[in-house]
Structures are given as structure tokens and as C-alpha cells.
Amino acid sequence: MDIRPVADGFAVSGQIRPEDVSDIAAAGYKTIIVNRPDSEEGAVPHEAIRKAAEAAGLAFHYIPVVSGAVTADNVTDMAAALENAEQPVFAYCRSGTRSTNLYGLVQQAKR
């Protein structure tokens, strides 16, 4: 797992597994956001991550984004999740790129 800080209180990585959640919690993250749809090849079902997150005392959000097809609803949902999330926030997708791009779109929408 390669955690990459994007902004103060927000970091991303590629796909994680349930056993990674304890390391994410130990690193101080309070919220996990999944941006990878369960239907993608190689994706770990978000319910498995949700269960691990809840067991570790972390908040959890599932905001699936289809690669190359970010929607206005994705941006709205991510903005709402970030507004209410306990920080720091850890988000992931296949590589971290969608999560990073979605975060950037949320920041642009605030301006």
C-alpha cells in the first residue's frame, strides 16, 4: 500500500485489502472513501472494506467512480462526504488517480 498525501487531511492509494485497514487506522486516518466500483476487475468488494473499517472504528463512504467517466453526482457525493468526514481522510481506487482527480474537482467546485 502506497499512501500518497494529496492535501492537508486527504491522502490516496491504489486498491487496498481488508487487512490493510488496521495500518490505515494506525497511521491516524479517521475516514475511508472507496472510489472504485465493485464491478471492476481486481476490485475488493467494498462491503469487505466497510466491515474492516467499522471494526477499526473508522467512518466509511462508498462513492464508486467509473474510470474516465466522473459524473456531477460523483462530485456532489464526494463533496458531501468530505464536508462531513472526520479527518484525515484516506481514499482509494485502482491506482489513486480517480480519487485524486475527484478531490480536485470538489475543490474546484468550492471556488
N, CA, C and O atoms as CSV, one atom per row, in Angstrom:
chain,resi,resn,atom,element,x,y,z
A,1,MET,N,N,0.845,-1.173,0.000
A,1,MET,CA,C,0.000,0.000,0.000
A,1,MET,C,C,0.891,1.238,0.000
A,1,MET,O,O,1.769,1.392,0.849
A,2,ASP,N,N,0.649,2.101,-0.958
A,2,ASP,CA,C,1.442,3.318,-1.120
A,2,ASP,C,C,0.552,4.520,-0.846
A,2,ASP,O,O,-0.125,5.004,-1.752
A,3,ILE,N,N,0.542,5.011,0.395
A,3,ILE,CA,C,-0.293,6.154,0.767
A,3,ILE,C,C,0.387,7.433,0.298
A,3,ILE,O,O,1.531,7.715,0.653
A,4,ARG,N,N,-0.351,8.209,-0.516
A,4,ARG,CA,C,0.180,9.454,-1.063
A,4,ARG,C,C,-0.649,10.649,-0.596
A,4,ARG,O,O,-1.820,10.759,-0.960
A,5,PRO,N,N,-0.069,11.543,0.200
A,5,PRO,CA,C,-0.795,12.748,0.601
A,5,PRO,C,C,-1.095,13.620,-0.625
A,5,PRO,O,O,-0.231,13.834,-1.475
A,6,VAL,N,N,-2.321,14.113,-0.696
A,6,VAL,CA,C,-2.746,14.985,-1.794
A,6,VAL,C,C,-2.901,16.412,-1.280
A,6,VAL,O,O,-2.526,17.372,-1.954
A,7,ALA,N,N,-3.453,16.536,-0.088
A,7,ALA,CA,C,-3.667,17.835,0.545
A,7,ALA,C,C,-3.684,17.606,2.050
A,7,ALA,O,O,-3.710,16.467,2.517
A,8,ASP,N,N,-3.669,18.688,2.790
A,8,ASP,CA,C,-3.724,18.572,4.238
A,8,ASP,C,C,-5.001,17.830,4.622
A,8,ASP,O,O,-6.099,18.307,4.335
A,9,GLY,N,N,-4.876,16.687,5.258
A,9,GLY,CA,C,-6.034,15.929,5.704
A,9,GLY,C,C,-6.633,14.991,4.679
A,9,GLY,O,O,-7.700,14.426,4.920
A,10,PHE,N,N,-5.974,14.806,3.529
A,10,PHE,CA,C,-6.509,13.925,2.482
A,10,PHE,C,C,-5.367,13.204,1.780
A,10,PHE,O,O,-4.421,13.827,1.300
A,11,ALA,N,N,-5.475,11.866,1.729
A,11,ALA,CA,C,-4.457,11.047,1.060
A,11,ALA,C,C,-5.150,9.956,0.264
A,11,ALA,O,O,-6.311,9.627,0.506
A,12,VAL,N,N,-4.411,9.399,-0.697
A,12,VAL,CA,C,-4.958,8.363,-1.577
A,12,VAL,C,C,-3.982,7.204,-1.702
A,12,VAL,O,O,-2.806,7.298,-1.348
A,13,SER,N,N,-4.522,6.104,-2.222
A,13,SER,CA,C,-3.682,4.979,-2.624
A,13,SER,C,C,-4.457,4.172,-3.648
A,13,SER,O,O,-5.614,4.452,-3.964
A,14,GLY,N,N,-3.768,3.158,-4.154
A,14,GLY,CA,C,-4.436,2.195,-5.006
A,14,GLY,C,C,-5.224,1.224,-4.140
A,14,GLY,O,O,-5.349,1.407,-2.929
A,15,GLN,N,N,-5.749,0.200,-4.778
A,15,GLN,CA,C,-6.596,-0.809,-4.118
A,15,GLN,C,C,-6.005,-1.285,-2.797
A,15,GLN,O,O,-4.811,-1.569,-2.700
A,16,ILE,N,N,-6.852,-1.368,-1.795
A,16,ILE,CA,C,-6.449,-1.929,-0.509
A,16,ILE,C,C,-7.218,-3.228,-0.265
A,16,ILE,O,O,-8.146,-3.571,-0.997
A,17,ARG,N,N,-6.812,-3.926,0.769
A,17,ARG,CA,C,-7.471,-5.158,1.202
A,17,ARG,C,C,-7.940,-4.950,2.650
A,17,ARG,O,O,-7.450,-4.055,3.338
A,18,PRO,N,N,-8.872,-5.762,3.103
A,18,PRO,CA,C,-9.347,-5.591,4.486
A,18,PRO,C,C,-8.224,-5.596,5.518
A,18,PRO,O,O,-8.289,-4.864,6.505
A,19,GLU,N,N,-7.202,-6.410,5.301
A,19,GLU,CA,C,-6.101,-6.464,6.270
A,19,GLU,C,C,-5.257,-5.190,6.297
A,19,GLU,O,O,-4.465,-5.000,7.220
A,20,ASP,N,N,-5.413,-4.309,5.292
A,20,ASP,CA,C,-4.691,-3.034,5.281
A,20,ASP,C,C,-5.342,-1.986,6.180
A,20,ASP,O,O,-4.698,-1.010,6.564
A,21,VAL,N,N,-6.600,-2.183,6.513
A,21,VAL,CA,C,-7.351,-1.166,7.249
A,21,VAL,C,C,-6.739,-0.886,8.619
A,21,VAL,O,O,-6.741,0.261,9.065
A,22,SER,N,N,-6.226,-1.886,9.281
A,22,SER,CA,C,-5.613,-1.640,10.590
A,22,SER,C,C,-4.388,-0.731,10.462
A,22,SER,O,O,-4.138,0.099,11.337
A,23,ASP,N,N,-3.630,-0.884,9.381
A,23,ASP,CA,C,-2.480,0.005,9.146
A,23,ASP,C,C,-2.938,1.429,8.835
A,23,ASP,O,O,-2.295,2.395,9.246
A,24,ILE,N,N,-4.036,1.556,8.119
A,24,ILE,CA,C,-4.596,2.877,7.791
A,24,ILE,C,C,-5.033,3.565,9.084
A,24,ILE,O,O,-4.755,4.746,9.289
A,25,ALA,N,N,-5.719,2.819,9.956
A,25,ALA,CA,C,-6.131,3.379,11.244
A,25,ALA,C,C,-4.921,3.743,12.096
A,25,ALA,O,O,-4.902,4.795,12.734
A,26,ALA,N,N,-3.916,2.878,12.106
A,26,ALA,CA,C,-2.709,3.143,12.898
A,26,ALA,C,C,-1.965,4.373,12.399
A,26,ALA,O,O,-1.278,5.045,13.168
A,27,ALA,N,N,-2.106,4.668,11.107
A,27,ALA,CA,C,-1.473,5.861,10.533
A,27,ALA,C,C,-2.253,7.141,10.880
A,27,ALA,O,O,-1.820,8.244,10.546
A,28,GLY,N,N,-3.394,6.987,11.544
A,28,GLY,CA,C,-4.135,8.144,12.022
A,28,GLY,C,C,-5.347,8.544,11.197
A,28,GLY,O,O,-6.038,9.500,11.547
A,29,TYR,N,N,-5.618,7.832,10.108
A,29,TYR,CA,C,-6.776,8.182,9.287
A,29,TYR,C,C,-8.058,7.846,10.028
A,29,TYR,O,O,-8.122,6.861,10.764
A,30,LYS,N,N,-9.079,8.673,9.829
A,30,LYS,CA,C,-10.351,8.525,10.539
A,30,LYS,C,C,-11.492,8.110,9.621
A,30,LYS,O,O,-12.516,7.608,10.085
A,31,THR,N,N,-11.315,8.320,8.319
A,31,THR,CA,C,-12.372,8.046,7.343
A,31,THR,C,C,-11.763,7.382,6.119
A,31,THR,O,O,-10.691,7.775,5.661
A,32,ILE,N,N,-12.451,6.371,5.590
A,32,ILE,CA,C,-12.074,5.736,4.323
A,32,ILE,C,C,-13.168,6.008,3.300
A,32,ILE,O,O,-14.354,5.838,3.583
A,33,ILE,N,N,-12.760,6.431,2.110
A,33,ILE,CA,C,-13.681,6.612,0.991
A,33,ILE,C,C,-13.228,5.701,-0.139
A,33,ILE,O,O,-12.081,5.762,-0.582
A,34,VAL,N,N,-14.137,4.861,-0.596
A,34,VAL,CA,C,-13.863,3.957,-1.716
A,34,VAL,C,C,-14.404,4.586,-2.992
A,34,VAL,O,O,-15.600,4.861,-3.088
A,35,ASN,N,N,-13.540,4.814,-3.968
A,35,ASN,CA,C,-13.953,5.358,-5.260
A,35,ASN,C,C,-13.886,4.324,-6.373
A,35,ASN,O,O,-14.061,4.662,-7.543
A,36,ARG,N,N,-13.637,3.078,-6.025
A,36,ARG,CA,C,-13.528,2.021,-7.030
A,36,ARG,C,C,-14.798,1.170,-7.043
A,36,ARG,O,O,-15.170,0.595,-6.020
A,37,PRO,N,N,-15.463,1.089,-8.196
A,37,PRO,CA,C,-16.669,0.249,-8.268
A,37,PRO,C,C,-16.332,-1.220,-8.030
A,37,PRO,O,O,-15.278,-1.702,-8.445
A,38,ASP,N,N,-17.230,-1.915,-7.365
A,38,ASP,CA,C,-17.043,-3.346,-7.119
A,38,ASP,C,C,-16.958,-4.135,-8.420
A,38,ASP,O,O,-16.358,-5.209,-8.459
A,39,SER,N,N,-17.557,-3.607,-9.485
A,39,SER,CA,C,-17.622,-4.332,-10.759
A,39,SER,C,C,-16.307,-4.348,-11.530
A,39,SER,O,O,-16.176,-5.095,-12.500
A,40,GLU,N,N,-15.337,-3.545,-11.124
A,40,GLU,CA,C,-14.052,-3.523,-11.823
A,40,GLU,C,C,-13.256,-4.791,-11.540
A,40,GLU,O,O,-13.247,-5.299,-10.418
A,41,GLU,N,N,-12.598,-5.283,-12.559
A,41,GLU,CA,C,-11.741,-6.444,-12.388
A,41,GLU,C,C,-10.664,-6.141,-11.350
A,41,GLU,O,O,-9.992,-5.113,-11.422
A,42,GLY,N,N,-10.510,-7.035,-10.396
A,42,GLY,CA,C,-9.491,-6.876,-9.366
A,42,GLY,C,C,-9.942,-6.094,-8.144
A,42,GLY,O,O,-9.195,-5.979,-7.173
A,43,ALA,N,N,-11.157,-5.553,-8.179
A,43,ALA,CA,C,-11.648,-4.780,-7.037
A,43,ALA,C,C,-12.006,-5.701,-5.885
A,43,ALA,O,O,-12.571,-6.776,-6.086
A,44,VAL,N,N,-11.674,-5.273,-4.684
A,44,VAL,CA,C,-12.114,-5.958,-3.475
A,44,VAL,C,C,-13.494,-5.389,-3.150
A,44,VAL,O,O,-13.643,-4.169,-3.086
A,45,PRO,N,N,-14.511,-6.232,-2.944
A,45,PRO,CA,C,-15.847,-5.713,-2.651
A,45,PRO,C,C,-15.840,-4.711,-1.493
A,45,PRO,O,O,-15.244,-4.950,-0.442
A,46,HIS,N,N,-16.512,-3.594,-1.714
A,46,HIS,CA,C,-16.476,-2.525,-0.715
A,46,HIS,C,C,-17.048,-2.960,0.634
A,46,HIS,O,O,-16.663,-2.411,1.666
A,47,GLU,N,N,-17.951,-3.928,0.645
A,47,GLU,CA,C,-18.510,-4.394,1.922
A,47,GLU,C,C,-17.434,-5.027,2.803
A,47,GLU,O,O,-17.501,-4.920,4.027
A,48,ALA,N,N,-16.457,-5.675,2.205
A,48,ALA,CA,C,-15.359,-6.247,2.986
A,48,ALA,C,C,-14.526,-5.135,3.629
A,48,ALA,O,O,-14.085,-5.255,4.772
A,49,ILE,N,N,-14.319,-4.056,2.877
A,49,ILE,CA,C,-13.571,-2.915,3.422
A,49,ILE,C,C,-14.413,-2.208,4.478
A,49,ILE,O,O,-13.890,-1.779,5.506
A,50,ARG,N,N,-15.725,-2.085,4.225
A,50,ARG,CA,C,-16.619,-1.441,5.199
A,50,ARG,C,C,-16.549,-2.177,6.547
A,50,ARG,O,O,-16.409,-1.548,7.596
A,51,LYS,N,N,-16.646,-3.481,6.510
A,51,LYS,CA,C,-16.613,-4.258,7.755
A,51,LYS,C,C,-15.301,-4.054,8.505
A,51,LYS,O,O,-15.295,-3.896,9.725
A,52,ALA,N,N,-14.197,-4.059,7.773
A,52,ALA,CA,C,-12.888,-3.845,8.408
A,52,ALA,C,C,-12.784,-2.429,8.969
A,52,ALA,O,O,-12.241,-2.224,10.054
A,53,ALA,N,N,-13.309,-1.449,8.222
A,53,ALA,CA,C,-13.278,-0.060,8.681
A,53,ALA,C,C,-14.098,0.101,9.955
A,53,ALA,O,O,-13.645,0.716,10.920
A,54,GLU,N,N,-15.289,-0.448,9.953
A,54,GLU,CA,C,-16.141,-0.344,11.140
A,54,GLU,C,C,-15.495,-1.031,12.342
A,54,GLU,O,O,-15.567,-0.523,13.461
A,55,ALA,N,N,-14.868,-2.176,12.116
A,55,ALA,CA,C,-14.185,-2.883,13.199
A,55,ALA,C,C,-13.024,-2.063,13.763
A,55,ALA,O,O,-12.688,-2.174,14.942
A,56,ALA,N,N,-12.421,-1.242,12.911
A,56,ALA,CA,C,-11.290,-0.405,13.335
A,56,ALA,C,C,-11.743,0.961,13.853
A,56,ALA,O,O,-10.913,1.782,14.244
A,57,GLY,N,N,-13.053,1.207,13.856
A,57,GLY,CA,C,-13.575,2.479,14.355
A,57,GLY,C,C,-13.491,3.612,13.360
A,57,GLY,O,O,-13.537,4.780,13.748
A,58,LEU,N,N,-13.369,3.290,12.074
A,58,LEU,CA,C,-13.266,4.321,11.036
A,58,LEU,C,C,-14.605,4.550,10.355
A,58,LEU,O,O,-15.401,3.624,10.199
A,59,ALA,N,N,-14.846,5.793,9.951
A,59,ALA,CA,C,-16.016,6.113,9.132
A,59,ALA,C,C,-15.768,5.577,7.728
A,59,ALA,O,O,-14.620,5.378,7.331
A,60,PHE,N,N,-16.833,5.344,6.980
A,60,PHE,CA,C,-16.714,4.712,5.670
A,60,PHE,C,C,-17.725,5.313,4.699
A,60,PHE,O,O,-18.880,5.557,5.051
A,61,HIS,N,N,-17.260,5.548,3.452
A,61,HIS,CA,C,-18.140,6.017,2.377
A,61,HIS,C,C,-17.794,5.253,1.102
A,61,HIS,O,O,-16.625,5.015,0.798
A,62,TYR,N,N,-18.833,4.875,0.368
A,62,TYR,CA,C,-18.651,4.206,-0.928
A,62,TYR,C,C,-19.198,5.126,-2.003
A,62,TYR,O,O,-20.407,5.323,-2.121
A,63,ILE,N,N,-18.281,5.687,-2.788
A,63,ILE,CA,C,-18.625,6.598,-3.880
A,63,ILE,C,C,-17.933,6.075,-5.135
A,63,ILE,O,O,-16.872,6.573,-5.511
A,64,PRO,N,N,-18.532,5.064,-5.789
A,64,PRO,CA,C,-17.878,4.451,-6.951
A,64,PRO,C,C,-17.845,5.386,-8.150
A,64,PRO,O,O,-18.845,6.015,-8.495
A,65,VAL,N,N,-16.677,5.464,-8.778
A,65,VAL,CA,C,-16.476,6.309,-9.959
A,65,VAL,C,C,-15.953,5.420,-11.079
A,65,VAL,O,O,-14.938,4.740,-10.928
A,66,VAL,N,N,-16.655,5.436,-12.198
A,66,VAL,CA,C,-16.223,4.668,-13.363
A,66,VAL,C,C,-15.018,5.383,-13.975
A,66,VAL,O,O,-15.048,6.597,-14.180
A,67,SER,N,N,-13.975,4.638,-14.261
A,67,SER,CA,C,-12.756,5.213,-14.823
A,67,SER,C,C,-13.062,6.008,-16.089
A,67,SER,O,O,-13.683,5.498,-17.022
A,68,GLY,N,N,-12.622,7.257,-16.107
A,68,GLY,CA,C,-12.806,8.118,-17.272
A,68,GLY,C,C,-14.205,8.672,-17.429
A,68,GLY,O,O,-14.527,9.262,-18.460
A,69,ALA,N,N,-15.052,8.487,-16.403
A,69,ALA,CA,C,-16.441,8.928,-16.532
A,69,ALA,C,C,-16.961,9.524,-15.219
A,69,ALA,O,O,-18.012,9.114,-14.726
A,70,VAL,N,N,-16.235,10.479,-14.661
A,70,VAL,CA,C,-16.672,11.136,-13.438
A,70,VAL,C,C,-17.952,11.912,-13.742
A,70,VAL,O,O,-18.022,12.643,-14.730
A,71,THR,N,N,-18.961,11.751,-12.888
A,71,THR,CA,C,-20.230,12.450,-13.085
A,71,THR,C,C,-20.371,13.597,-12.087
A,71,THR,O,O,-19.633,13.684,-11.106
A,72,ALA,N,N,-21.332,14.468,-12.360
A,72,ALA,CA,C,-21.629,15.559,-11.426
A,72,ALA,C,C,-22.095,14.983,-10.088
A,72,ALA,O,O,-21.788,15.539,-9.034
A,73,ASP,N,N,-22.830,13.875,-10.125
A,73,ASP,CA,C,-23.268,13.231,-8.886
A,73,ASP,C,C,-22.073,12.721,-8.083
A,73,ASP,O,O,-22.072,12.808,-6.855
A,74,ASN,N,N,-21.055,12.187,-8.767
A,74,ASN,CA,C,-19.839,11.749,-8.075
A,74,ASN,C,C,-19.210,12.915,-7.315
A,74,ASN,O,O,-18.823,12.774,-6.155
A,75,VAL,N,N,-19.112,14.056,-7.973
A,75,VAL,CA,C,-18.507,15.245,-7.354
A,75,VAL,C,C,-19.347,15.705,-6.167
A,75,VAL,O,O,-18.806,16.011,-5.104
A,76,THR,N,N,-20.666,15.756,-6.345
A,76,THR,CA,C,-21.564,16.165,-5.261
A,76,THR,C,C,-21.469,15.213,-4.076
A,76,THR,O,O,-21.397,15.649,-2.927
A,77,ASP,N,N,-21.469,13.914,-4.356
A,77,ASP,CA,C,-21.389,12.920,-3.284
A,77,ASP,C,C,-20.059,12.995,-2.549
A,77,ASP,O,O,-20.013,12.884,-1.324
A,78,MET,N,N,-18.975,13.185,-3.299
A,78,MET,CA,C,-17.653,13.286,-2.673
A,78,MET,C,C,-17.566,14.553,-1.828
A,78,MET,O,O,-17.018,14.528,-0.726
A,79,ALA,N,N,-18.102,15.656,-2.338
A,79,ALA,CA,C,-18.084,16.914,-1.582
A,79,ALA,C,C,-18.828,16.754,-0.260
A,79,ALA,O,O,-18.363,17.221,0.780
A,80,ALA,N,N,-19.979,16.096,-0.303
A,80,ALA,CA,C,-20.758,15.884,0.916
A,80,ALA,C,C,-20.004,14.989,1.895
A,80,ALA,O,O,-19.980,15.257,3.097
A,81,ALA,N,N,-19.401,13.943,1.387
A,81,ALA,CA,C,-18.636,13.036,2.251
A,81,ALA,C,C,-17.470,13.767,2.901
A,81,ALA,O,O,-17.228,13.614,4.098
A,82,LEU,N,N,-16.747,14.563,2.116
A,82,LEU,CA,C,-15.595,15.285,2.653
A,82,LEU,C,C,-16.012,16.353,3.658
A,82,LEU,O,O,-15.326,16.581,4.655
A,83,GLU,N,N,-17.129,16.998,3.393
A,83,GLU,CA,C,-17.597,18.057,4.299
A,83,GLU,C,C,-17.905,17.495,5.685
A,83,GLU,O,O,-17.649,18.145,6.698
A,84,ASN,N,N,-18.450,16.300,5.717
A,84,ASN,CA,C,-18.874,15.710,6.983
A,84,ASN,C,C,-17.870,14.726,7.570
A,84,ASN,O,O,-18.075,14.217,8.672
A,85,ALA,N,N,-16.798,14.457,6.853
A,85,ALA,CA,C,-15.844,13.430,7.277
A,85,ALA,C,C,-14.938,13.908,8.395
A,85,ALA,O,O,-14.497,15.057,8.429
A,86,GLU,N,N,-14.675,12.977,9.316
A,86,GLU,CA,C,-13.642,13.237,10.306
A,86,GLU,C,C,-12.306,13.067,9.595
A,86,GLU,O,O,-12.095,12.090,8.877
A,87,GLN,N,N,-11.410,14.021,9.798
A,87,GLN,CA,C,-10.119,13.992,9.103
A,87,GLN,C,C,-9.044,13.415,10.014
A,87,GLN,O,O,-9.185,13.423,11.237
A,88,PRO,N,N,-7.993,12.927,9.425
A,88,PRO,CA,C,-7.696,12.874,7.992
A,88,PRO,C,C,-8.484,11.772,7.272
A,88,PRO,O,O,-8.921,10.786,7.866
A,89,VAL,N,N,-8.640,11.994,5.962
A,89,VAL,CA,C,-9.403,11.102,5.098
A,89,VAL,C,C,-8.446,10.329,4.204
A,89,VAL,O,O,-7.480,10.881,3.677
A,90,PHE,N,N,-8.731,9.043,4.044
A,90,PHE,CA,C,-7.985,8.162,3.153
A,90,PHE,C,C,-8.962,7.682,2.079
A,90,PHE,O,O,-10.001,7.104,2.399
A,91,ALA,N,N,-8.631,7.921,0.802
A,91,ALA,CA,C,-9.486,7.476,-0.304
A,91,ALA,C,C,-8.671,6.584,-1.233
A,91,ALA,O,O,-7.456,6.733,-1.360
A,92,TYR,N,N,-9.371,5.651,-1.881
A,92,TYR,CA,C,-8.657,4.800,-2.823
A,92,TYR,C,C,-9.541,4.419,-4.000
A,92,TYR,O,O,-10.770,4.469,-3.940
A,93,CYS,N,N,-8.855,4.037,-5.074
A,93,CYS,CA,C,-9.469,3.464,-6.272
A,93,CYS,C,C,-8.475,2.422,-6.783
A,93,CYS,O,O,-7.794,1.792,-5.974
A,94,ARG,N,N,-8.371,2.222,-8.073
A,94,ARG,CA,C,-7.412,1.228,-8.570
A,94,ARG,C,C,-5.980,1.693,-8.349
A,94,ARG,O,O,-5.137,0.938,-7.865
A,95,SER,N,N,-5.713,2.956,-8.711
A,95,SER,CA,C,-4.342,3.457,-8.610
A,95,SER,C,C,-4.203,4.693,-7.718
A,95,SER,O,O,-3.089,5.085,-7.371
A,96,GLY,N,N,-5.319,5.299,-7.350
A,96,GLY,CA,C,-5.309,6.555,-6.596
A,96,GLY,C,C,-5.617,7.756,-7.466
A,96,GLY,O,O,-5.899,8.836,-6.948
A,97,THR,N,N,-5.569,7.587,-8.781
A,97,THR,CA,C,-5.772,8.710,-9.697
A,97,THR,C,C,-7.203,9.234,-9.664
A,97,THR,O,O,-7.410,10.444,-9.575
A,98,ARG,N,N,-8.185,8.356,-9.731
A,98,ARG,CA,C,-9.585,8.809,-9.689
A,98,ARG,C,C,-9.887,9.544,-8.397
A,98,ARG,O,O,-10.549,10.581,-8.404
A,99,SER,N,N,-9.400,9.005,-7.292
A,99,SER,CA,C,-9.627,9.655,-6.005
A,99,SER,C,C,-8.986,11.037,-5.978
A,99,SER,O,O,-9.587,11.990,-5.481
A,100,THR,N,N,-7.786,11.152,-6.502
A,100,THR,CA,C,-7.098,12.441,-6.572
A,100,THR,C,C,-7.857,13.412,-7.468
A,100,THR,O,O,-8.068,14.567,-7.098
A,101,ASN,N,N,-8.265,12.949,-8.642
A,101,ASN,CA,C,-8.992,13.812,-9.576
A,101,ASN,C,C,-10.335,14.249,-9.003
A,101,ASN,O,O,-10.731,15.405,-9.152
A,102,LEU,N,N,-11.024,13.339,-8.359
A,102,LEU,CA,C,-12.312,13.672,-7.757
A,102,LEU,C,C,-12.139,14.708,-6.657
A,102,LEU,O,O,-12.939,15.637,-6.545
A,103,TYR,N,N,-11.109,14.555,-5.855
A,103,TYR,CA,C,-10.814,15.552,-4.816
A,103,TYR,C,C,-10.573,16.924,-5.460
A,103,TYR,O,O,-11.083,17.937,-4.981
A,104,GLY,N,N,-9.803,16.948,-6.536
A,104,GLY,CA,C,-9.539,18.205,-7.239
A,104,GLY,C,C,-10.805,18.840,-7.781
A,104,GLY,O,O,-10.964,20.059,-7.714
A,105,LEU,N,N,-11.701,18.037,-8.313
A,105,LEU,CA,C,-12.968,18.565,-8.835
A,105,LEU,C,C,-13.827,19.140,-7.714
A,105,LEU,O,O,-14.505,20.149,-7.907
A,106,VAL,N,N,-13.803,18.515,-6.563
A,106,VAL,CA,C,-14.539,19.038,-5.417
A,106,VAL,C,C,-13.962,20.393,-5.021
A,106,VAL,O,O,-14.714,21.329,-4.746
A,107,GLN,N,N,-12.644,20.506,-4.990
A,107,GLN,CA,C,-12.011,21.774,-4.628
A,107,GLN,C,C,-12.350,22.875,-5.634
A,107,GLN,O,O,-12.596,24.018,-5.251
A,108,GLN,N,N,-12.361,22.521,-6.930
A,108,GLN,CA,C,-12.731,23.496,-7.970
A,108,GLN,C,C,-14.172,23.964,-7.790
A,108,GLN,O,O,-14.468,25.147,-7.955
A,109,ALA,N,N,-15.054,23.051,-7.457
A,109,ALA,CA,C,-16.471,23.389,-7.302
A,109,ALA,C,C,-16.702,24.337,-6.136
A,109,ALA,O,O,-17.686,25.077,-6.125
A,110,LYS,N,N,-15.810,24.321,-5.161
A,110,LYS,CA,C,-15.928,25.215,-4.000
A,110,LYS,C,C,-15.622,26.667,-4.357
A,110,LYS,O,O,-16.060,27.589,-3.668
A,111,ARG,N,N,-14.871,26.863,-5.433
A,111,ARG,CA,C,-14.429,28.224,-5.794
A,111,ARG,C,C,-15.509,29.020,-6.443
A,111,ARG,O,O,-15.292,30.177,-6.802
